[in-house]
Structure formats: C-alpha cells, structure tokens
Amino acid sequence: MHFAFCIGYALDRALRLLALRHFFRRPPPPAPPEWPPVTLIQPVTRGTHDLRRALASRAALGYPGPQQHLLVCDVGDRQSQQVVHELMVESPGWPAELILVAPDSGVIASKLEKICAALPQATGEVLVFVDDDVRLPPEALLTLLPHLWAPGAGAAFGLARYEAWETPWSSLMSLFVNASALPSYVPLSYLTEPYTITGHCFALRRDVFDAAGGFGGMAARLDDDHELARRVRAIGLRCAQTPLIYGVENRLATARAYRNQLRRWFTLPRLTMLPQLSPRERLLTLLVSAGNLLPPMIALLALIDGLKGVSRGEGQVLSTPLPLLGAPPRPPQRERGLGGEGLPAALLMLVIFLACYATIDKAYLGGVTPARRWPLLLVTGLITPLHVLAVSLGGDEFEWRGQRIRLLPGGGFVVL
C-alpha cells in the first residue's frame, strides 16, 4: 500500500515537471506594435532586505518604450530616501521620481496608501506594481507586458524565486516557496484560469485598472492583490500567469517571524479568497495542493508502524514451542510489521521530492539554493506541509508589522 502512494506521488511530480517544461517552452505572445509608456509604482518599506540591490535592478531594466519609476517613501524614512537619491545620482538615465507620504496611521504609511499617493502622478499606459524586496531581471518588462495584449487578458503577473539564505528561518521560507510556487501555480494555470494575482510584481493596462475600480475602497482590507484579481475577473477579463521569474529577498531572523509569515500567507486567502471561488476552483486548488502532503503522511505512517513494532517486540524470533499432533515444528520466523514497508517507502518518496526540487532549482531558478541549505529540504519536504495544513485548518489571527491582527471574513480586519 505504501509503495502505491509512492507511485502516485512520482506520477504527480512527473506531471508537474511536464507542465513546467511545456509552460516555459511556449512561444511568447507577440509584442505590441509600439511599446507603450509604462509606469512602475514601487512603495518603499522599512524592511531588512537589501533595498539598494532591489532598486538597482529597476535602473537596469531594458525596455524600448518610455519608462516612469515612482518610488514612494515615508516622509520620516531618511535612510530609504538616501538610498534612492544615491541610486538616482549613480544612474542619471534612470527615470525615477521620489514621492514622500505622511503616515496614515502610526508612524508609517501603509503600502496601499503609498500606491494611491503615486497613482495621480502616473503617466504610463501600463501600470506595473513592484514590491521593494523584488529584484527584477533586465528583461522583466519585455516578458511581462506582451501578455496584457493577449485576447481577454486584464492583468499579468510572474513567479517568485526566493533568494534569502542568511538565517535558517529565511532559508526555510525560501525553500518552501521555491519548492511550491512553480510546481503549483503553473500546473494550476492549465486546469483553470488564475483566480488571484501574485502581489510581488504585476501589471495592468491603465484603462483596465480604472475600469476594474483600481484600489478604490480597499483601505480597510488586507487582501488587495486578491481583491484586484476578483475585480479584473468581474469585468470579464482574466489574470495571466507569465513566465517572468523575479528574485525576492525575504529575510526572517527568528522562528516566530517564520511562523507568523506562514500563518498570514494562508489565513488571508482562506478567509478572503476561497469563499469567492467556484466549487470547481476550490476542488482543483485542493487537488493541486494535496500531493505535497504525501511525503510527511508516509513518513508518519512509517514512524507509527515502527513504534508499534517496538511495543509488540517486533524482530523477536517466534516458533511453535511444542509440536502438535506430531506435526513438524514451524521454522523460526521473524514477525514483520508495516514499519518494514513504510520506511523504504518514505525514503523513496523523499528521494522523489529532492529530485524534483533539484530539477526545478537547476532548470528554472538558476541554481539559487546554496549547498549548505540543502539539508533543510528534509524539513521542507516532511514537516512544512504539516505546518501549512495546521495553519490552513483554522484561526483568524496573525502578527503583521508589530501588530496583532484579526482578519474578518470578506477582507476586513481588526487591530487587537
């Protein structure tokens, strides 16, 4: 029975790899007849990531049309402002503008408030929204924007490659995303149209953004990317998954920060996005996610079976003490528990997981995983899926930016 699960898991991983192979080999959509003016709106936060490295990638973007870069900082964030000013001096051809905003609550402005402050100054026919911990490749706009002119397209977004390895917790998050994002989002896009937007980096034509209502009325919500995707779909357009792969530097210093981020990531869509999906979309989401649980499930069964074997003296030599009715005594035999089959099956499934990760890391992520962090993949494959399952089953509270948040159904929230 255990090895039947192994065969199913191997088939699941093989189908995902085939989907990735086909996806990244598809011909790109034709470029627009004339590359339109594009505005990149980039709210700057006081994070621990390398802001200079991320913004330097913006200055290196290759694009034949006009660009406008709007960087939005808190008025009191002198350190980030200095980084922006220094890069503007170092890259005189970079069409960047710095916008300062006052806090909307507390001591900083929210990400959404910063975006809304930049929108009136945006002149591009295309709007690209980029987080400040994202490192874009030089060809990012050339890869992303043509998808906006495909029939029926309303928004376009890419795929994340996490690149923070300084601490074990940053590494666990990077391994989790790199093991999950591509082999989940891409196959799902073959089964159903994408129903959300990955908020790190996405683009819309300005007319579509305005027709969908933009970010209007989202100040009291935390799920702005999910809600924007819903609005795009509500006007009869679709969200397009593109092959753009960008780097994300998500530094986590402690186990608590790691747990909080996982909880936030899975609590938000569970309470705000899933209720709005069709039954078919929910079922497909479940099916695509379920395969990740097979390695830890088989490992747990092997452990339980092994413990049962120990408790009943598995491995002791058993024989018939006295011959019955002259029958020859049974030859000594060793009692066998299910643990004997479960452990090899668990190891085989782990090998399949590692082989799949190695293939994706080399073929699509540029070998981003350092050798010293590969042992942590044991946690990613065997423990993280159970952690995600526990988070996904319930609870509506998480910590975010130093505040305890209770998420309300529909996207609203209360600060506790």
C-alpha positions in Angstrom: 0.0 0.0 0.0 2.8 2.4 0.9 4.5 1.9 -2.5 1.2 2.6 -4.3 1.4 6.0 -2.7 5.0 6.3 -3.9 3.9 5.6 -7.5 1.1 8.1 -7.2 3.5 10.8 -5.8 6.0 10.1 -8.6 3.3 10.5 -11.2 2.1 13.7 -9.5 5.7 15.2 -9.6 6.2 14.0 -13.2 3.1 15.7 -14.4 4.1 18.9 -12.7 7.5 18.8 -14.3 5.9 18.2 -17.7 3.6 21.2 -17.2 6.6 23.3 -16.3 8.6 22.1 -19.3 5.7 22.9 -21.7 4.9 26.3 -20.0 8.4 27.6 -20.3 8.7 26.4 -23.9 5.5 28.0 -25.2 6.1 30.8 -27.6 5.6 34.2 -26.1 2.7 36.4 -27.2 3.5 38.9 -29.9 4.9 42.2 -28.8 2.6 45.2 -29.2 3.1 47.2 -32.4 4.5 50.0 -30.3 5.8 49.6 -26.8 3.6 51.8 -24.6 4.8 54.2 -21.9 5.0 52.2 -18.6 4.9 53.5 -15.0 6.4 51.3 -12.3 4.9 52.1 -8.9 7.2 51.0 -6.0 6.2 51.6 -2.4 9.3 51.5 -0.2 9.1 50.0 3.3 11.5 49.9 6.2 12.4 46.2 5.8 15.6 44.3 6.4 16.1 43.4 2.7 18.8 45.0 0.5 16.9 47.9 -0.9 19.8 49.2 -2.9 20.2 45.9 -4.8 16.5 45.7 -5.5 16.2 49.3 -6.8 19.4 48.9 -8.8 17.7 46.2 -10.8 15.0 48.7 -11.8 17.6 51.1 -13.2 19.0 48.2 -15.3 15.6 47.3 -16.9 15.7 47.1 -20.7 12.7 48.5 -22.4 12.3 50.3 -25.8 9.4 52.5 -24.7 9.2 55.3 -22.2 9.5 54.4 -18.5 8.5 56.3 -15.4 9.6 55.0 -12.0 7.6 56.3 -9.0 9.3 55.4 -5.6 7.2 56.2 -2.6 8.8 56.6 0.8 7.6 57.6 4.3 8.4 61.2 4.9 10.4 60.2 8.0 12.3 57.4 6.4 15.5 59.2 5.8 17.6 56.0 5.3 15.5 54.8 2.4 15.3 58.2 0.8 19.1 58.4 0.9 19.4 55.1 -0.9 17.0 56.3 -3.6 18.9 59.6 -4.0 22.2 57.9 -4.3 21.0 55.5 -7.0 19.4 58.4 -8.9 22.9 60.1 -8.9 24.7 56.9 -9.9 22.2 56.2 -12.7 21.4 59.5 -14.3 19.4 57.9 -17.1 17.1 56.2 -14.7 13.7 58.0 -15.0 12.9 57.8 -11.3 10.9 60.2 -9.1 10.7 60.1 -5.3 7.4 60.7 -3.6 7.1 61.3 0.1 3.9 60.5 2.0 2.8 61.2 5.6 1.7 58.3 7.8 -1.9 57.2 7.5 -1.8 55.6 10.9 1.0 55.2 13.5 4.4 56.3 12.2 4.4 55.0 8.6 2.1 54.9 5.7 0.6 51.6 4.5 1.7 50.0 1.3 -1.7 50.7 -0.3 -1.6 54.3 0.9 1.8 54.7 -0.9 0.4 53.2 -4.1 -2.6 55.5 -4.0 -0.3 58.5 -3.5 1.6 57.7 -6.6 -1.3 56.9 -8.9 -2.2 60.6 -9.7 1.3 61.2 -10.9 1.5 58.0 -13.1 1.6 58.9 -16.8 2.1 55.4 -18.3 -0.5 53.5 -20.4 0.6 50.4 -18.4 1.0 50.3 -14.6 3.4 47.9 -13.0 3.3 47.4 -9.3 6.5 46.1 -7.7 7.4 45.4 -4.1 10.7 46.8 -2.8 12.2 43.5 -1.9 11.9 42.2 -5.5 14.9 42.0 -7.8 13.7 42.2 -11.5 15.7 40.7 -14.3 16.7 43.1 -17.1 14.1 41.6 -19.5 11.2 41.8 -17.0 9.1 44.3 -18.8 9.7 42.6 -22.2 8.5 39.3 -20.7 5.5 40.7 -18.7 3.9 43.3 -20.8 3.1 41.4 -24.1 0.7 39.2 -22.1 -1.5 42.3 -21.5 -2.4 42.4 -25.2 -3.4 38.7 -25.4 -7.1 38.3 -26.1 -9.1 38.6 -22.9 -6.2 39.5 -20.6 -6.6 42.0 -17.9 -3.6 41.6 -15.6 -0.3 39.8 -15.9 1.9 38.5 -13.1 5.0 36.4 -12.7 6.6 33.8 -10.5 8.8 34.3 -7.4 12.2 32.9 -6.7 13.2 33.4 -3.1 16.8 34.3 -2.5 17.3 34.9 1.2 19.6 32.4 2.9 21.3 34.3 5.8 19.4 32.5 8.6 17.8 29.1 8.9 14.4 30.7 9.0 14.9 32.8 5.9 16.2 29.6 4.2 13.2 27.5 5.2 10.9 30.2 3.7 13.0 30.3 0.5 13.0 26.6 0.2 9.3 26.4 0.9 8.4 28.9 -1.8 10.9 27.6 -4.3 9.6 24.0 -3.8 6.0 25.1 -4.1 5.5 28.1 -6.3 6.4 26.9 -9.8 5.1 23.3 -9.4 1.8 24.6 -8.0 0.9 27.8 -9.9 2.0 26.7 -13.3 0.1 23.3 -13.4 -3.0 25.0 -11.9 -3.0 27.5 -14.7 -3.5 24.6 -17.1 -6.6 23.4 -15.2 -8.3 26.8 -14.5 -7.7 30.4 -15.2 -5.7 32.1 -12.5 -8.0 33.5 -9.9 -5.6 35.6 -8.0 -2.5 37.8 -8.6 0.9 37.3 -7.0 1.4 40.7 -5.5 5.2 40.9 -5.7 5.1 42.2 -9.3 2.1 42.5 -11.6 0.9 44.8 -14.4 -2.3 46.1 -15.9 -3.2 48.5 -18.7 -4.3 51.8 -17.2 -7.7 51.6 -18.8 -8.3 48.1 -17.4 -7.1 49.2 -14.0 -9.6 52.1 -14.0 -12.5 50.1 -15.4 -12.0 47.5 -12.6 -12.1 50.2 -10.0 -8.4 50.1 -9.1 -7.7 50.0 -5.4 -10.7 52.1 -4.6 -12.4 51.1 -1.3 -9.5 48.8 -0.3 -8.1 50.9 2.6 -9.9 48.7 5.1 -8.8 45.4 3.5 -5.6 43.4 3.7 -6.2 41.3 0.6 -5.6 44.0 -2.1 -4.0 41.6 -4.6 -6.7 39.0 -4.3 -9.4 41.7 -4.5 -7.9 43.3 -7.5 -7.9 40.0 -9.3 -11.5 39.5 -8.4 -12.4 42.9 -9.9 -10.5 42.1 -13.1 -12.4 38.9 -13.5 -15.7 40.7 -12.6 -15.4 42.8 -15.8 -14.9 39.7 -17.9 -11.1 39.7 -18.2 -8.6 37.2 -16.9 -5.4 37.2 -15.0 -2.5 35.9 -17.0 0.3 33.8 -15.5 3.5 34.7 -17.3 7.0 33.0 -17.3 8.6 36.0 -15.7 10.8 34.8 -12.8 11.9 37.5 -10.3 14.0 37.4 -7.2 12.6 38.1 -3.7 14.7 38.7 -0.7 12.6 37.9 2.3 14.7 38.0 5.5 13.4 36.3 8.6 15.5 36.5 11.8 13.5 34.3 14.1 11.3 31.2 14.3 8.5 33.5 15.4 8.8 35.6 12.3 8.8 32.5 10.1 5.6 31.1 11.8 3.9 34.5 11.6 4.5 34.8 7.9 3.3 31.3 7.1 0.1 31.9 9.2 -0.5 35.2 7.4 0.0 33.8 4.0 -2.5 31.0 4.5 -5.0 32.8 6.7 -5.6 35.6 4.2 -6.6 33.5 1.2 -8.6 31.1 3.3 -10.8 33.8 4.7 -10.9 36.2 1.8 -10.3 34.4 -1.5 -11.5 30.8 -1.1 -15.1 31.8 -0.2 -15.3 33.7 -3.6 -14.1 30.8 -5.7 -16.4 28.4 -7.6 -16.7 24.8 -6.3 -14.6 23.6 -9.2 -11.8 26.1 -8.4 -11.8 25.1 -4.8 -11.6 21.4 -5.8 -8.7 22.0 -8.2 -6.9 24.0 -5.6 -7.2 21.2 -3.1 -6.1 18.6 -5.6 -3.0 20.5 -6.7 -2.1 21.1 -3.0 -2.8 17.6 -1.7 0.2 16.0 -3.3 2.6 17.9 -1.0 1.1 16.0 2.0 2.1 12.6 0.8 5.8 12.5 1.9 5.0 13.6 5.5 2.0 11.3 5.7 4.0 8.2 4.6 6.8 9.2 7.0 4.4 9.5 9.8 2.8 6.1 9.0 6.3 4.5 8.9 7.1 6.1 12.3 3.8 4.9 13.8 4.3 1.4 12.4 7.8 1.3 13.7 6.7 2.3 17.2 4.0 -0.4 17.1 6.6 -2.9 16.1 8.8 -2.0 19.1 5.9 -2.1 21.5 4.9 -5.6 20.5 8.5 -6.9 20.3 8.9 -6.8 16.6 12.0 -8.6 15.5 11.9 -11.3 18.2 12.2 -14.9 16.9 8.9 -16.8 17.1 8.4 -20.5 16.8 5.9 -23.1 18.0 7.0 -24.3 21.4 5.7 -27.9 21.1 4.8 -29.9 18.0 1.1 -30.5 17.8 -0.1 -34.0 16.8 3.2 -35.0 15.5 3.4 -32.1 13.1 6.9 -30.8 12.5 7.8 -27.6 14.3 7.5 -24.4 12.4 10.7 -22.9 11.3 11.7 -19.9 13.2 10.3 -16.7 11.6 10.6 -13.0 12.2 7.4 -11.1 12.9 7.0 -8.3 10.3 5.2 -5.1 11.0 4.1 -2.5 8.5 7.1 -0.4 9.6 9.3 -2.7 7.4 7.5 -1.5 4.3 6.8 2.1 5.4 10.4 3.2 6.0 11.6 2.3 2.5 8.5 3.9 1.0 9.1 7.1 3.0 12.7 7.3 1.9 11.8 6.7 -1.7 9.2 9.5 -1.6 11.8 11.8 -0.1 14.2 11.0 -2.9 11.5 11.8 -5.4 10.8 15.2 -3.7 14.5 16.0 -3.6 15.0 15.1 -7.3 12.0 17.2 -8.3 13.4 20.2 -6.3 16.9 19.8 -7.8 15.4 19.7 -11.3 13.4 22.9 -10.7 16.3 24.7 -9.0 18.6 24.0 -11.9 16.3 24.3 -14.8 14.2 27.4 -13.8 15.7 29.0 -10.7 19.3 29.3 -11.8 20.6 27.0 -9.1 19.7 29.6 -6.4 19.9 27.2 -3.5 23.3 27.2 -1.7 24.8 23.8 -0.9 24.8 24.5 2.9 21.0 24.9 2.9 20.1 21.6 1.1 19.8 19.6 4.3 16.9 21.9 5.4 14.9 20.4 2.5 14.2 17.5 4.8 12.2 20.0 6.9 10.6 21.4 3.8 9.5 18.0 2.5 8.5 16.3 5.7 7.4 19.0 8.2 6.4 22.2 6.4 3.4 20.6 4.7 2.0 19.6 8.1 2.6 23.1 9.4 0.8 24.6 6.4 -2.1 22.1 6.9 -2.4 23.1 10.6 -2.4 26.8 9.7 -5.0 26.2 6.9 -7.5 24.4 9.1 -8.4 27.4 11.3 -7.6 30.5 13.2 -8.1 34.1 12.1 -5.3 36.0 13.9 -1.7 36.7 13.0 1.0 39.3 13.6 2.0 41.8 11.0 4.4 44.7 11.2 4.3 44.6 15.0 0.5 44.4 15.3 -1.8 41.6 16.2 -4.4 41.4 13.5 -7.8 39.6 13.5 -8.9 39.0 9.9 -12.6 39.3 9.2 -14.5 37.4 6.5 -14.5 39.4 3.3 -11.1 41.1 3.8 -11.7 43.5 6.7 -9.6 43.4 9.8 -9.3 44.5 13.4 -6.1 45.5 15.2 -6.1 43.8 18.6 
